[in-house]
Amino acid sequence: MDIRRLEAFRKVYELGSFSKAGQGLFLSQPTISAHVLSLEQELGTQLFDRLGRTILPTQAGEILYRHVLQVFSALETARAEVELLQQKVAGELLIGGSTIPATYLLPERLAEFSRRYPDVRVRLTVGDSQDIIGAVARGELALGVVGLAVSDPELVFTPFIEDELSVLGSRKLPGLQALCDGGTPSIAVEDLRNWPWVMREHGSGTRKAFELALGAAGQDIRTLNTVIEARSHEAVVQCALHGLGLCVSSKLAVAPCMAKGNLIQVSVSGLTMQRSFHMVRHAKRHVFPAMRYFMDYLNTVAGA
């Protein structure tokens, strides 16, 4: 199969559009269509259903895409290893980060890594922990940095840095100011259900850690009064800042807000929330040089 045709097919699959695929590859739409048609003729089956302006992969297209990802991954690995023979770390590094690592951990580390290895091209995808873990499992990402680990024999989770979660609120939240007047506000764990909550979505590592901590304390997250559920950490913090409810966040992420006194840590007796951020990779995928160097760099920085 012609590699150019496979590349055109991959772009159409990922972007859901022949015209966008052409723009991404700097080719005309007719050229992209011709490449895909040639593949369909070669394989004797249709790869996409054209439903008006909507492009949907057929079952054959789904199967081919999985194998195309492996082909391009193998080519990238070969290129990186050949360049390594020349003492050159290069290639494309596809990594994903759940919200807090992608926002507060990875940017500084990626900046330093890029200065050390300028020939490595990094593409960072952001999602919740479950999104990133799923992308690694499907082979769409080489490496993920997430706030939880799951049991999956095909995935390798490596903890590399500890994180502390806290219950936080704003003085604008009715009732919290009165607790603050007596010093550090304190709430019994069984009384958490009496407060409104701004919660992260299902699939968030922060939410899962909170759920596990509540369970260890004999409480159920489903009994809490969740007034707002948000898919981003920043949205949760902003809602909490405006007094809509208590929230749970990594201290790493809210340190500036706490330093200014905009968010106050609430002590909860009987509740301990510690977690690790993990690197996750697919056990069956080759660890090419750029990825290996990046993982080693993260471990070195975390242990410093």
Backbone bond lengths (Angstrom), bond angles and torsions (degrees), N, CA, C in turn:
res aa  C-N    CA-C-N  psi(-1)  N-CA   C-N-CA  omega(-1)  CA-C   N-CA-C  phi
1 M - - - 1.460 - - 1.529 109.98 -
2 D 1.293 115.74 139.73 1.460 121.84 179.71 1.529 109.87 -70.99
3 I 1.327 116.41 127.47 1.463 120.76 -176.86 1.523 111.99 -62.69
4 R 1.338 116.76 -31.16 1.466 120.18 179.52 1.527 110.46 -67.35
5 R 1.323 116.28 -37.41 1.458 119.81 177.92 1.532 110.91 -67.50
6 L 1.318 116.04 -40.16 1.471 119.82 177.90 1.526 111.18 -64.12
7 E 1.334 115.84 -39.16 1.461 119.53 178.64 1.525 110.98 -65.12
8 A 1.337 117.05 -40.37 1.465 121.16 177.22 1.524 110.17 -63.57
9 F 1.330 116.78 -44.06 1.457 121.36 178.46 1.528 111.06 -59.49
10 R 1.338 116.46 -45.26 1.462 120.19 -178.69 1.524 110.98 -60.77
11 K 1.323 117.39 -43.56 1.459 120.86 -179.20 1.533 111.36 -64.42
12 V 1.320 117.34 -42.45 1.462 120.28 178.57 1.523 109.90 -62.63
13 Y 1.326 116.69 -42.27 1.471 121.52 179.47 1.527 110.26 -61.28
14 E 1.331 116.95 -47.79 1.459 121.19 -173.98 1.527 112.74 -73.40
15 L 1.319 117.37 -33.05 1.465 121.10 -176.23 1.526 112.65 -98.91
16 G 1.335 116.83 -14.36 1.454 120.33 179.26 1.511 113.87 65.95
17 S 1.321 116.46 27.50 1.465 120.51 -175.52 1.524 110.31 -159.97
18 F 1.327 116.02 133.97 1.462 120.04 175.69 1.529 110.74 -71.40
19 S 1.330 116.80 -38.90 1.471 119.60 -178.13 1.527 110.80 -68.84
20 K 1.344 117.88 -42.07 1.468 120.24 178.62 1.528 111.09 -66.37
21 A 1.332 116.01 -36.14 1.467 119.40 176.82 1.516 110.25 -62.90
22 G 1.342 116.41 -40.16 1.463 120.19 177.54 1.511 111.96 -62.54
23 Q 1.342 116.06 -42.56 1.465 119.94 178.33 1.523 110.79 -63.24
24 G 1.333 115.99 -40.58 1.463 119.48 -178.72 1.513 113.31 -67.25
25 L 1.320 116.79 -29.35 1.469 120.95 -178.06 1.532 112.12 -105.13
26 F 1.349 116.03 4.01 1.472 121.24 -179.26 1.527 111.13 58.44
27 L 1.329 114.94 42.08 1.458 121.91 176.85 1.526 108.65 -126.44
28 S 1.319 116.35 159.35 1.461 119.71 178.03 1.525 109.82 -75.09
29 Q 1.345 115.63 157.37 1.460 119.49 178.17 1.528 111.90 -61.09
30 P 1.345 118.97 -41.61 1.471 118.42 177.54 1.528 112.90 -59.87
31 T 1.335 116.92 -35.13 1.476 119.77 178.68 1.520 110.39 -65.79
32 I 1.340 116.60 -43.31 1.466 120.88 178.35 1.521 109.75 -61.78
33 S 1.339 116.29 -45.69 1.468 120.38 -180.00 1.527 110.88 -61.27
34 A 1.332 116.64 -39.55 1.467 120.93 179.74 1.522 111.12 -65.38
35 H 1.338 116.99 -40.17 1.469 120.62 178.39 1.528 110.61 -62.05
36 V 1.342 116.35 -45.81 1.465 119.98 -178.78 1.525 110.35 -66.85
37 L 1.327 117.23 -41.11 1.463 120.97 178.59 1.526 110.93 -61.49
38 S 1.336 116.64 -40.55 1.468 120.22 178.49 1.519 110.87 -62.21
39 L 1.334 116.40 -40.12 1.469 120.16 177.20 1.524 110.72 -63.48
40 E 1.343 115.92 -43.43 1.464 119.82 -179.41 1.527 110.38 -62.97
41 Q 1.326 117.00 -40.06 1.465 120.40 178.60 1.523 110.91 -67.22
42 E 1.340 115.51 -38.39 1.472 119.95 179.94 1.519 110.91 -65.93
43 L 1.335 116.68 -38.60 1.460 121.04 -177.29 1.523 112.45 -89.49
44 G 1.331 116.33 -14.84 1.454 119.83 179.47 1.509 114.30 71.60
45 T 1.333 116.60 27.95 1.467 120.23 179.71 1.518 109.78 -153.62
46 Q 1.301 116.09 160.45 1.462 121.26 179.18 1.518 109.90 -85.32
47 L 1.335 116.48 135.23 1.465 121.53 -178.01 1.525 112.95 -98.86
48 F 1.319 117.50 -24.15 1.462 121.98 179.69 1.527 109.82 -135.41
49 D 1.327 115.22 144.23 1.452 121.56 168.01 1.519 107.89 -95.63
50 R 1.312 117.23 127.80 1.458 121.61 179.07 1.521 108.16 -99.04
51 L 1.329 117.31 103.90 1.458 122.86 -179.24 1.521 108.51 -107.87
52 G 1.334 115.76 82.47 1.456 119.39 -174.33 1.510 109.15 67.19
53 R 1.328 115.98 -121.06 1.469 120.28 177.59 1.524 112.42 -90.43
54 T 1.314 116.38 -2.77 1.467 120.56 -178.91 1.519 110.42 -92.66
55 I 1.328 115.77 133.25 1.463 122.65 178.83 1.519 108.07 -113.27
56 L 1.328 117.57 119.49 1.463 121.40 179.35 1.525 109.56 -123.90
57 P 1.337 117.76 133.47 1.463 119.97 178.38 1.523 111.62 -69.10
58 T 1.301 116.84 141.14 1.464 121.67 172.71 1.529 108.38 -79.10
59 Q 1.328 116.68 177.25 1.463 119.94 177.17 1.530 110.06 -60.51
60 A 1.340 115.87 -39.27 1.467 119.60 177.27 1.526 110.37 -63.35
61 G 1.338 116.73 -38.69 1.460 120.79 178.28 1.520 111.68 -64.01
62 E 1.338 116.66 -40.12 1.473 120.62 177.89 1.527 110.60 -60.87
63 I 1.334 115.80 -45.01 1.470 120.17 -179.13 1.524 110.43 -64.31
64 L 1.321 116.45 -45.95 1.471 119.34 -178.82 1.519 110.89 -62.45
65 Y 1.333 117.29 -39.92 1.469 120.01 -177.51 1.524 110.87 -60.88
66 R 1.338 116.92 -42.73 1.470 119.07 179.45 1.523 110.94 -58.36
67 H 1.320 116.57 -42.02 1.466 119.64 -178.45 1.530 111.35 -75.22
68 V 1.326 117.12 -32.37 1.465 120.13 177.38 1.520 110.30 -62.92
69 L 1.336 117.08 -39.37 1.469 120.03 177.19 1.519 110.61 -58.90
70 Q 1.336 116.32 -41.32 1.465 120.11 179.58 1.526 110.94 -66.73
71 V 1.323 116.26 -37.89 1.476 120.21 179.37 1.525 110.46 -61.87
72 F 1.329 116.78 -50.29 1.456 119.60 -177.46 1.528 111.75 -68.89
73 S 1.330 116.32 -32.60 1.465 119.04 175.82 1.521 110.48 -64.72
74 A 1.342 116.83 -41.37 1.470 120.37 179.23 1.522 111.06 -65.50
75 L 1.326 117.10 -39.36 1.463 120.69 178.08 1.526 111.04 -64.99
76 E 1.330 116.42 -41.55 1.464 119.91 179.31 1.521 110.79 -65.60
77 T 1.329 116.09 -39.35 1.464 120.42 177.70 1.528 110.47 -63.25
78 A 1.314 116.32 -44.58 1.465 120.08 179.31 1.527 110.75 -60.43
79 R 1.323 116.56 -45.26 1.468 120.22 179.42 1.523 110.81 -61.28
80 A 1.342 115.93 -44.62 1.465 119.22 -178.15 1.525 111.65 -64.11
81 E 1.344 116.12 -40.26 1.466 118.90 -178.26 1.527 111.53 -70.95
82 V 1.321 116.95 -35.85 1.466 119.56 176.07 1.522 110.03 -64.61
83 E 1.324 116.21 -42.11 1.474 119.65 179.26 1.518 111.12 -67.40
84 L 1.345 116.00 -31.09 1.459 118.95 178.11 1.525 110.94 -65.34
85 L 1.333 116.35 -31.51 1.463 119.52 176.34 1.521 110.88 -60.54
86 Q 1.333 115.53 -24.90 1.463 120.96 178.68 1.532 111.00 -96.32
87 Q 1.367 115.20 19.58 1.465 121.00 -179.88 1.531 111.27 59.93
88 K 1.323 115.26 39.19 1.452 119.91 -177.77 1.523 109.09 -131.61
89 V 1.337 117.42 118.01 1.456 122.43 176.81 1.520 106.93 -91.13
90 A 1.323 116.30 116.15 1.456 120.26 -174.63 1.517 109.32 -149.66
91 G 1.318 115.06 175.98 1.451 120.81 177.80 1.515 111.69 118.26
92 E 1.324 115.54 -174.59 1.455 121.80 -179.20 1.523 109.82 -103.93
93 L 1.327 116.21 133.89 1.459 122.07 -178.98 1.524 107.96 -116.75
94 L 1.331 116.21 110.09 1.466 121.75 -179.91 1.513 108.73 -97.06
95 I 1.316 117.12 106.61 1.454 120.54 -178.57 1.522 109.77 -124.89
96 G 1.306 115.18 157.75 1.457 120.96 177.70 1.515 109.67 -129.97
97 G 1.305 116.02 150.32 1.453 120.48 178.12 1.513 110.52 -135.56
98 S 1.329 117.11 136.26 1.454 118.46 170.47 1.522 107.87 -68.21
99 T 1.316 117.11 169.98 1.465 121.44 -164.25 1.517 114.10 -52.54
100 I 1.320 117.69 -51.89 1.467 119.49 -174.98 1.527 112.11 -70.74
101 P 1.344 120.10 -47.86 1.472 117.88 176.17 1.526 112.89 -59.32
102 A 1.346 117.11 -41.15 1.463 119.90 -177.56 1.518 111.98 -66.43
103 T 1.331 117.19 -28.29 1.462 120.82 -176.77 1.517 113.03 -94.69
104 Y 1.321 117.16 -38.43 1.463 119.89 -169.83 1.533 114.86 -115.53
105 L 1.328 118.10 -15.54 1.466 120.15 -179.59 1.523 112.94 -108.03
106 L 1.327 116.14 -49.58 1.459 120.13 -169.49 1.527 115.52 -73.88
107 P 1.342 120.23 -38.09 1.477 117.88 -174.56 1.527 114.05 -55.06
108 E 1.316 118.07 -47.76 1.470 120.39 -179.93 1.520 110.88 -63.56
109 R 1.320 116.53 -40.90 1.460 120.35 -178.49 1.525 111.55 -71.34
110 L 1.329 116.55 -36.49 1.461 119.51 176.71 1.522 111.65 -66.69
111 A 1.334 116.08 -35.50 1.465 119.82 178.96 1.522 110.86 -62.66
112 E 1.332 115.85 -45.30 1.469 119.42 -179.63 1.530 110.51 -69.34
113 F 1.337 116.82 -40.14 1.469 120.07 179.06 1.527 110.38 -62.27
114 S 1.336 116.82 -40.87 1.469 120.61 179.93 1.520 111.92 -66.43
115 R 1.332 116.84 -32.76 1.475 119.56 176.15 1.526 110.22 -67.43
116 R 1.323 116.53 -37.52 1.469 119.87 179.80 1.530 112.02 -73.24
117 Y 1.341 115.53 -37.70 1.464 120.34 -175.09 1.532 108.99 -128.94
118 P 1.316 117.27 75.50 1.476 120.74 -174.04 1.522 114.37 -66.67
119 D 1.329 118.28 -13.97 1.456 120.14 -179.05 1.528 112.69 -90.31
120 V 1.344 116.20 1.86 1.464 119.90 174.89 1.526 108.37 -92.35
121 R 1.328 116.33 125.37 1.466 121.88 177.12 1.524 108.13 -96.25
122 V 1.317 116.59 121.51 1.465 121.43 -176.43 1.524 109.85 -104.82
123 R 1.324 115.90 132.28 1.458 121.77 171.60 1.517 108.02 -119.14
124 L 1.328 115.97 119.16 1.463 121.58 -175.34 1.530 110.07 -107.35
125 T 1.321 115.45 123.64 1.461 122.58 175.78 1.524 108.84 -106.35
126 V 1.336 116.82 137.54 1.470 121.42 -178.00 1.527 109.34 -116.29
127 G 1.320 116.40 135.68 1.464 122.26 176.43 1.508 108.80 -165.51
128 D 1.324 118.07 -177.08 1.460 117.16 174.40 1.526 108.35 -77.60
129 S 1.322 116.74 172.59 1.472 120.44 -173.44 1.521 112.26 -57.92
130 Q 1.336 116.86 -42.97 1.461 119.61 -179.05 1.527 111.29 -64.74
131 D 1.334 117.16 -38.38 1.465 120.79 177.48 1.524 111.04 -59.17
132 I 1.341 115.62 -47.85 1.465 120.45 -176.42 1.523 110.84 -68.33
133 I 1.324 117.08 -42.12 1.469 120.60 178.44 1.526 109.91 -61.11
134 G 1.334 116.54 -42.24 1.458 120.40 178.80 1.520 112.14 -63.08
135 A 1.342 116.81 -39.86 1.471 120.45 179.65 1.527 111.06 -66.15
136 V 1.336 117.35 -37.00 1.471 120.67 176.37 1.529 109.72 -66.75
137 A 1.328 116.58 -42.37 1.472 120.43 -179.39 1.521 111.58 -62.92
138 R 1.341 116.77 -34.74 1.472 120.61 -179.62 1.521 113.03 -83.72
139 G 1.329 117.29 -4.90 1.456 120.74 179.74 1.505 113.91 84.73
140 E 1.332 118.21 10.48 1.462 121.15 -179.99 1.519 111.80 -80.03
141 L 1.329 117.11 -25.28 1.458 122.73 177.16 1.523 108.75 -125.32
142 A 1.320 116.30 144.02 1.462 120.02 178.07 1.525 111.41 -79.59
143 L 1.339 116.16 -33.38 1.460 120.81 -173.40 1.517 109.72 -148.88
144 G 1.316 116.46 141.62 1.454 121.21 174.33 1.515 110.25 -125.44
145 V 1.326 115.64 152.24 1.469 121.91 172.67 1.526 106.07 -123.65
146 V 1.330 116.07 112.96 1.461 120.94 -169.29 1.522 111.43 -134.52
147 G 1.330 114.47 167.41 1.457 120.65 -176.66 1.507 114.51 -98.09
148 L 1.325 118.06 11.00 1.460 120.26 175.99 1.519 109.19 -152.23
149 A 1.334 115.48 161.09 1.463 121.77 176.32 1.520 107.74 -121.28
150 V 1.328 116.50 142.15 1.460 121.15 177.97 1.522 109.01 -120.63
151 S 1.304 115.42 163.51 1.465 120.45 179.17 1.516 109.33 -87.67
152 D 1.322 115.62 110.94 1.463 121.54 179.29 1.517 107.27 -152.30
153 P 1.328 118.10 116.58 1.474 120.18 -175.83 1.524 113.65 -63.43
154 E 1.345 117.96 -17.72 1.459 120.22 -178.61 1.523 112.67 -93.07
155 L 1.336 117.38 -3.06 1.458 120.84 -178.69 1.526 110.98 -117.07
156 V 1.337 114.95 144.45 1.468 121.53 177.90 1.533 108.22 -113.33
157 F 1.328 116.80 119.23 1.463 122.17 178.21 1.527 109.12 -106.27
158 T 1.327 115.68 128.36 1.458 121.35 -179.62 1.523 109.32 -124.13
159 P 1.349 118.11 110.23 1.469 118.92 177.95 1.519 110.19 -68.96
160 F 1.335 116.82 140.78 1.463 117.63 -179.89 1.524 114.23 -136.86
161 I 1.318 118.73 -12.51 1.463 118.77 177.24 1.527 108.64 -156.34
162 E 1.333 115.93 142.10 1.455 121.24 -179.31 1.530 110.35 -88.87
163 D 1.321 114.38 149.88 1.457 120.71 179.48 1.518 109.14 -134.27
164 E 1.326 116.35 143.51 1.462 121.52 177.92 1.520 108.88 -113.16
165 L 1.328 115.07 128.28 1.454 120.79 177.86 1.522 109.83 -100.68
166 S 1.330 115.97 148.12 1.459 121.06 -179.54 1.522 109.90 -135.59
167 V 1.330 114.52 152.02 1.460 120.97 168.75 1.523 107.08 -85.25
168 L 1.320 116.33 131.05 1.465 121.18 -173.35 1.520 110.69 -133.93
169 G 1.327 115.78 154.58 1.453 120.86 176.11 1.514 110.88 -156.71
170 S 1.315 115.30 167.20 1.462 122.14 178.48 1.529 109.53 -103.87
171 R 1.348 116.09 152.54 1.459 119.96 175.43 1.525 111.67 -62.77
172 K 1.340 116.46 -16.71 1.464 120.32 177.78 1.525 112.04 -73.22
173 L 1.333 116.79 -16.20 1.454 120.43 179.99 1.520 109.53 -71.77
174 P 1.325 119.35 119.51 1.466 121.35 -178.42 1.525 112.08 -53.07
175 G 1.317 115.13 128.41 1.456 121.28 178.08 1.505 114.14 96.50
176 L 1.347 117.88 -22.66 1.466 118.89 -176.80 1.520 111.65 -77.08
177 Q 1.338 117.77 -34.24 1.454 120.70 179.64 1.527 110.77 -59.57
178 A 1.321 116.21 -39.78 1.466 119.84 -179.62 1.526 110.45 -62.23
179 L 1.323 117.21 -37.96 1.463 119.91 177.52 1.519 111.13 -68.68
180 C 1.331 115.96 -34.12 1.464 120.00 -179.21 1.526 111.68 -68.43
181 D 1.315 116.75 -29.38 1.466 119.89 -177.72 1.519 112.02 -62.03
182 G 1.320 116.52 -24.25 1.465 119.61 178.85 1.509 112.71 -92.70
183 G 1.323 118.02 10.25 1.462 122.30 -178.38 1.515 109.63 113.81
184 T 1.328 116.51 -145.59 1.461 119.90 178.89 1.519 109.85 -66.16
185 P 1.335 117.95 123.39 1.464 119.74 -178.28 1.519 111.19 -64.00
186 S 1.322 115.76 138.92 1.459 121.03 -178.25 1.527 109.23 -135.20
187 I 1.325 115.52 137.68 1.456 122.21 -179.06 1.524 108.23 -133.38
188 A 1.314 117.36 138.54 1.461 120.70 173.70 1.516 109.06 -72.38
189 V 1.311 117.57 144.98 1.454 121.17 -174.10 1.524 111.84 -59.23
190 E 1.337 116.65 -35.03 1.465 118.48 -179.23 1.529 113.00 -72.88
191 D 1.360 116.34 -14.01 1.465 120.18 179.47 1.530 112.42 -91.19
192 L 1.321 117.79 -1.31 1.468 119.69 -179.94 1.525 111.79 -61.29
193 R 1.330 116.44 -27.49 1.468 119.94 -178.66 1.534 112.00 -69.61
194 N 1.341 116.77 -12.79 1.465 120.73 -179.12 1.527 112.82 -86.48
195 W 1.348 116.42 -1.64 1.462 120.38 -176.95 1.526 110.07 -113.08
196 P 1.321 117.01 150.12 1.471 119.04 172.78 1.524 110.20 -73.39
197 W 1.344 115.91 151.43 1.461 120.44 -175.63 1.527 111.38 -131.51
198 V 1.324 113.08 141.19 1.462 121.19 169.02 1.529 105.43 -105.81
199 M 1.316 116.73 116.97 1.461 121.13 -167.94 1.526 111.88 -119.30
200 R 1.329 115.58 145.56 1.463 120.21 170.35 1.526 109.65 -72.31
201 E 1.335 116.15 162.82 1.447 121.70 -176.23 1.521 111.41 -76.15
202 H 1.330 116.16 163.24 1.466 120.89 172.56 1.529 108.19 -60.79
203 G 1.322 116.47 136.85 1.462 120.84 -176.37 1.513 112.00 104.49
204 S 1.337 116.46 -14.73 1.459 120.87 177.75 1.528 109.85 -77.24
205 G 1.338 115.71 136.69 1.458 120.00 176.72 1.518 111.93 -65.61
206 T 1.333 116.65 -35.54 1.469 120.99 178.44 1.522 110.14 -63.00
207 R 1.317 116.13 -46.40 1.470 119.99 179.57 1.527 110.80 -62.43
208 K 1.339 116.29 -42.81 1.463 119.37 -178.92 1.519 111.30 -63.33
209 A 1.339 117.25 -40.93 1.460 120.50 178.76 1.526 110.60 -63.66
210 F 1.335 116.82 -40.80 1.463 121.65 177.57 1.523 110.29 -63.48
211 E 1.319 116.11 -44.11 1.465 120.97 179.59 1.526 111.35 -60.14
212 L 1.334 116.87 -43.51 1.462 120.93 179.70 1.525 111.44 -66.53
213 A 1.342 116.69 -39.83 1.461 120.52 179.52 1.524 110.34 -65.21
214 L 1.323 117.10 -41.71 1.467 120.48 177.12 1.525 110.55 -62.49
215 G 1.332 116.00 -43.01 1.460 119.42 179.37 1.517 112.16 -60.53
216 A 1.339 116.43 -39.98 1.466 120.41 178.40 1.518 111.46 -65.49
217 A 1.335 116.36 -25.17 1.467 121.07 178.99 1.528 112.01 -94.17
218 G 1.343 116.47 8.68 1.450 120.57 177.11 1.519 114.50 80.70
219 Q 1.330 117.09 19.96 1.458 121.63 -178.95 1.522 110.48 -117.10
220 D 1.326 115.86 162.30 1.462 122.19 -178.22 1.521 108.77 -121.71
221 I 1.334 116.63 125.32 1.461 120.94 -178.16 1.530 111.78 -60.20
222 R 1.330 117.09 -24.70 1.464 120.18 -178.48 1.522 112.85 -70.80
223 T 1.329 116.82 -15.19 1.471 119.52 179.30 1.526 111.99 -86.12
224 L 1.332 117.51 -7.90 1.460 119.85 -179.86 1.526 110.52 -76.05
225 N 1.320 114.90 151.49 1.459 121.89 -179.02 1.525 108.91 -87.43
226 T 1.324 116.42 85.68 1.465 121.28 -179.73 1.523 109.25 -82.38
227 V 1.324 115.75 110.97 1.467 120.16 -178.96 1.524 111.60 -90.78
228 I 1.336 116.19 -28.13 1.461 121.04 179.18 1.524 108.47 -142.17
229 E 1.330 116.07 135.64 1.466 121.94 172.33 1.520 107.29 -119.01
230 A 1.320 116.86 125.11 1.469 121.21 -175.02 1.518 110.20 -124.02
231 R 1.336 115.62 149.97 1.464 120.65 -175.53 1.518 112.50 -92.55
232 S 1.316 118.81 -3.44 1.458 119.70 177.74 1.522 110.37 -128.15
233 H 1.330 114.68 149.62 1.457 119.66 178.94 1.519 111.09 -63.52
234 E 1.334 117.22 -41.40 1.464 120.46 -178.67 1.520 111.06 -61.51
235 A 1.333 117.29 -39.26 1.465 120.33 178.74 1.521 110.77 -64.34
236 V 1.324 116.93 -40.93 1.468 120.74 177.64 1.522 110.54 -60.54
237 V 1.325 116.61 -47.58 1.459 120.98 -178.51 1.521 111.20 -63.15
238 Q 1.316 117.38 -43.13 1.463 120.65 -179.42 1.527 111.11 -63.92
239 C 1.328 116.34 -40.55 1.468 119.29 177.35 1.525 111.00 -64.42
240 A 1.323 116.80 -40.55 1.457 120.42 178.42 1.529 110.72 -66.53
241 L 1.333 117.16 -39.58 1.466 121.01 178.60 1.528 111.93 -60.05
242 H 1.330 116.95 -31.52 1.459 121.13 -179.60 1.526 112.74 -89.34
243 G 1.332 115.92 9.86 1.457 119.65 172.31 1.504 115.95 81.32
244 L 1.344 117.69 21.06 1.458 119.86 -178.39 1.524 112.81 -79.84
245 G 1.326 116.88 -18.80 1.454 118.97 179.22 1.515 111.82 168.39
246 L 1.329 115.03 174.87 1.459 120.75 172.20 1.524 108.46 -76.43
247 C 1.315 115.76 158.20 1.464 119.88 176.14 1.517 109.02 -143.32
248 V 1.323 115.63 168.53 1.463 122.43 174.59 1.518 107.37 -117.81
249 S 1.331 115.82 131.32 1.461 119.13 -179.73 1.515 110.43 -148.82
250 S 1.312 114.20 158.22 1.454 120.96 170.82 1.530 109.34 -66.83
251 K 1.317 117.10 134.74 1.467 120.58 176.42 1.526 110.38 -61.24
252 L 1.309 115.79 -32.65 1.465 120.73 178.42 1.519 110.67 -56.83
253 A 1.340 116.57 -39.63 1.461 120.86 -174.41 1.521 113.30 -80.49
254 V 1.327 117.95 -27.26 1.473 119.83 -173.73 1.526 112.52 -111.62
255 A 1.317 117.36 12.77 1.461 120.21 -178.86 1.530 113.00 -53.03
256 P 1.361 119.23 -45.09 1.470 118.68 179.17 1.526 113.17 -61.79
257 C 1.329 117.33 -41.16 1.468 120.91 179.14 1.524 111.10 -65.34
258 M 1.314 116.89 -37.55 1.470 120.12 179.14 1.525 110.53 -70.76
259 A 1.333 116.92 -38.61 1.470 120.22 179.96 1.516 111.38 -62.71
260 K 1.336 117.08 -34.57 1.466 121.15 179.68 1.530 112.37 -83.60
261 G 1.318 117.02 -7.30 1.453 120.39 -178.61 1.508 114.15 81.53
262 N 1.350 116.99 9.02 1.466 119.90 -179.27 1.525 111.99 -74.04
263 L 1.324 115.99 -32.25 1.454 121.41 174.36 1.519 108.52 -121.65
264 I 1.310 116.10 139.60 1.462 122.17 -176.04 1.520 108.72 -115.84
265 Q 1.316 115.45 133.98 1.457 119.19 176.27 1.517 109.43 -74.98
266 V 1.311 115.95 133.85 1.466 122.10 178.65 1.517 108.25 -107.22
267 S 1.317 115.02 122.17 1.457 119.84 178.12 1.524 109.39 -77.41
268 V 1.322 115.90 128.75 1.474 120.35 179.80 1.518 107.96 -119.45
269 S 1.318 116.05 111.12 1.459 120.15 -178.22 1.523 110.19 -65.79
270 G 1.325 115.56 131.83 1.463 120.53 178.11 1.509 114.72 86.37
271 L 1.340 117.24 5.71 1.466 120.21 -178.81 1.520 110.11 -121.05
272 T 1.319 117.12 118.99 1.462 122.89 177.62 1.525 108.93 -121.65
273 M 1.330 115.68 125.90 1.469 119.27 -176.50 1.522 110.34 -127.51
274 Q 1.302 115.32 96.49 1.465 122.53 173.59 1.521 107.96 -119.61
275 R 1.296 116.76 144.84 1.457 120.51 175.77 1.519 108.94 -150.69
276 S 1.310 114.80 169.65 1.457 120.88 175.57 1.520 109.21 -116.42
277 F 1.326 115.83 145.44 1.452 119.73 165.40 1.524 107.05 -85.48
278 H 1.328 115.39 137.76 1.460 121.19 -175.52 1.521 111.14 -119.16
279 M 1.312 115.48 145.13 1.455 120.93 162.73 1.522 106.86 -87.76
280 V 1.322 117.20 136.64 1.458 120.49 178.69 1.523 109.09 -128.18
281 R 1.312 115.90 134.87 1.468 122.22 176.79 1.513 108.50 -140.21
282 H 1.340 115.44 163.86 1.457 120.93 178.75 1.527 108.75 -82.35
283 A 1.323 116.61 129.37 1.467 121.03 -175.66 1.526 112.64 -63.71
284 K 1.335 117.38 -26.62 1.462 120.29 -175.09 1.518 113.50 -96.49
285 R 1.333 116.58 -0.72 1.470 118.58 -179.88 1.525 110.16 -95.45
286 H 1.308 115.11 143.10 1.461 120.61 179.08 1.530 110.46 -67.43
287 V 1.324 116.12 135.66 1.465 121.12 176.09 1.523 107.85 -88.87
288 F 1.327 116.07 98.48 1.457 119.48 -177.08 1.533 109.94 -77.19
289 P 1.330 118.29 164.88 1.466 121.15 -169.33 1.523 115.52 -54.93
290 A 1.328 119.12 -46.75 1.465 119.83 -177.69 1.515 111.09 -59.39
291 M 1.319 117.02 -40.79 1.460 120.95 179.07 1.523 111.14 -67.89
292 R 1.334 116.46 -42.06 1.459 119.89 179.91 1.526 111.04 -62.88
293 Y 1.333 116.72 -42.34 1.458 120.27 178.69 1.531 111.03 -65.03
294 F 1.354 116.66 -37.39 1.464 119.65 -179.38 1.528 110.37 -69.02
295 M 1.319 117.56 -41.64 1.462 120.29 177.72 1.525 111.07 -63.28
296 D 1.318 116.50 -42.40 1.467 120.08 177.34 1.533 110.63 -62.41
297 Y 1.322 115.46 -39.51 1.481 119.81 179.14 1.527 111.23 -64.35
298 L 1.338 117.90 -43.57 1.460 120.19 178.32 1.517 111.16 -61.48
299 N 1.329 116.50 -42.89 1.468 119.74 178.81 1.515 111.93 -64.10
300 T 1.334 116.54 -38.91 1.470 120.79 179.30 1.520 110.94 -64.74
301 V 1.335 116.66 -45.23 1.463 120.42 -179.22 1.522 110.90 -65.77
302 A 1.349 116.82 -40.98 1.454 121.28 -179.16 1.526 111.42 -64.79
303 G 1.354 115.87 -33.27 1.468 119.06 -179.09 1.507 114.65 -87.53
304 A 1.347 116.42 -3.26 1.456 120.01 -177.50 1.521 111.52 -72.23
